[in-house]
Amino acid sequence: MAGRSDVFLPGPPAMPAVFWSVTGGTAAAMLDLAVAAAYWGARGVAPDRIFQSIAAWLLGPAAFTGGEGAVALGAVVYAGVLSGVMGAYRLLARRLPVLRRRPFGAGAVYGASMYGLIFLVFVPYFSAATPAAHAWQWHAICVAAYVSLVGIPAALLARIQAH
């Protein structure tokens, strides 16, 4: 029989917020890259090229001749960017509780906004990459992926961490 002091033992420590940001960001990055690989693979583009295109944010066109190193760099950079996106939502939600109360709506808007900010502002204007024009269908798929794989999970993680 447990003694009275056993009843009040604390549970396991909560994981730090950075753990959830990195875990969620890495998972979102890999799932989003899988979407990209499926889309571009159906059009004859090798998966390595997708990772290299992200490495090109830092290396420019040299990323496409960088081999496995550029592939690894692309994976790490993208996981890092989406980890930051996850963490940023959590910080915003601390200041704006409505972001925690409405995780699906707020997360969807956040995900779509982050897609626009990253791929329509930062990459074309602040990276070393040479952006290519893409069909509207590709952008629609990307927005849907960011809503469902990035924004809503970021909102749900922020909500869980607040409790």
C-alpha positions in Angstrom: 0.0 0.0 0.0 1.3 3.4 -0.9 2.0 5.9 1.9 0.5 9.3 1.9 3.7 10.9 0.7 3.6 8.7 -2.5 0.4 10.3 -3.6 2.1 13.8 -3.9 5.2 12.7 -5.8 5.6 14.9 -8.8 5.2 13.4 -12.3 8.0 13.3 -14.9 9.3 16.8 -15.9 7.6 18.4 -18.8 9.7 18.6 -22.0 11.0 22.0 -22.7 9.3 24.1 -25.3 12.4 24.0 -27.6 12.1 20.2 -27.7 8.5 20.5 -29.0 9.5 23.2 -31.5 12.4 21.2 -32.9 10.4 17.9 -32.9 7.4 19.5 -34.5 9.5 21.5 -37.0 11.5 18.5 -38.1 8.4 16.4 -38.5 6.7 19.1 -40.4 9.7 19.6 -42.6 10.1 16.0 -43.5 6.3 15.6 -44.2 6.3 18.7 -46.4 9.4 17.5 -48.2 7.6 14.2 -48.8 4.8 16.1 -50.4 7.3 18.0 -52.6 9.0 14.8 -53.5 5.7 13.2 -54.5 4.7 16.2 -56.6 8.1 16.7 -58.3 8.9 13.0 -58.5 5.8 12.6 -60.7 7.4 15.2 -63.0 10.8 13.4 -63.2 12.6 15.5 -60.5 14.9 13.5 -58.2 14.3 14.0 -54.4 17.9 15.2 -54.0 17.1 18.2 -56.2 14.4 19.3 -53.7 16.9 19.3 -50.8 19.5 21.0 -52.9 17.0 23.7 -53.8 16.7 24.5 -50.1 20.5 24.5 -49.7 20.5 27.0 -52.6 19.0 29.5 -50.2 22.5 29.7 -48.7 24.8 28.4 -51.4 23.0 29.7 -54.5 23.3 27.7 -57.7 26.4 25.9 -56.4 24.0 23.8 -54.2 23.0 21.8 -57.3 26.6 20.5 -57.7 27.1 20.0 -54.0 26.1 16.4 -53.9 25.1 14.7 -50.6 26.5 17.6 -48.5 24.0 20.0 -50.1 21.2 17.5 -49.6 22.0 17.2 -45.9 22.4 21.0 -45.6 19.0 21.4 -47.3 17.4 19.0 -44.8 18.9 20.7 -41.8 18.1 24.2 -43.0 14.5 23.4 -43.7 14.0 21.6 -40.4 15.6 24.6 -38.7 13.3 27.1 -40.5 10.2 25.1 -39.6 11.3 24.6 -36.0 11.6 28.4 -35.8 8.1 28.7 -37.3 6.7 26.3 -34.6 8.5 28.2 -31.9 7.3 31.5 -33.2 3.6 30.4 -33.0 4.1 29.4 -29.4 5.6 32.8 -28.5 2.8 34.6 -30.3 0.2 32.4 -28.6 1.6 33.4 -25.2 0.7 37.0 -26.0 -2.5 36.4 -27.9 -4.5 33.7 -26.2 -7.0 33.5 -29.1 -4.3 31.7 -31.0 -4.6 28.9 -28.4 -8.4 29.0 -28.2 -8.9 28.6 -31.9 -6.0 26.3 -33.0 -7.6 25.2 -36.3 -8.6 28.5 -37.7 -5.6 30.5 -36.3 -3.2 27.6 -37.2 -4.6 27.5 -40.8 -4.1 31.3 -41.2 -0.6 31.1 -39.7 0.4 28.2 -41.9 -0.7 29.9 -45.1 0.9 33.1 -43.9 4.2 31.4 -43.2 4.2 29.8 -46.7 3.8 33.2 -48.2 6.4 34.8 -46.0 9.0 32.1 -46.6 8.5 31.3 -50.3 7.1 34.5 -51.7 9.2 37.0 -49.6 12.3 35.6 -47.9 13.5 33.1 -50.5 13.1 35.4 -53.6 14.3 38.6 -51.9 16.7 37.5 -49.1 18.3 34.3 -50.1 21.0 33.3 -52.6 18.5 31.1 -54.5 17.3 31.9 -58.0 13.6 31.4 -57.7 11.7 29.7 -60.5 8.1 30.4 -61.5 5.7 27.7 -60.6 2.2 26.8 -61.7 -0.7 27.9 -59.4 -1.4 24.2 -58.7 2.0 23.9 -57.0 1.4 26.9 -54.8 -2.1 25.6 -53.9 -0.6 22.3 -52.8 2.1 24.1 -50.8 -0.5 26.3 -49.0 -2.6 23.2 -48.2 0.5 21.4 -46.9 1.5 24.4 -44.8 -2.0 24.8 -43.3 -2.2 21.1 -42.4 1.4 20.1 -41.7 2.8 23.3 -40.2 0.2 25.8 -39.0 -2.4 23.6 -37.4 0.2 21.4 -35.7 2.0 24.5 -34.4 -1.2 25.8 -32.9 -2.0 22.4 -31.3 1.5 22.2 -29.9 1.2 25.7 -28.4 -2.2 24.8 -26.9 -0.8 21.6 -25.4 2.2 23.4 -23.9 0.0 26.0 -22.3 -1.8 23.4 -20.1 
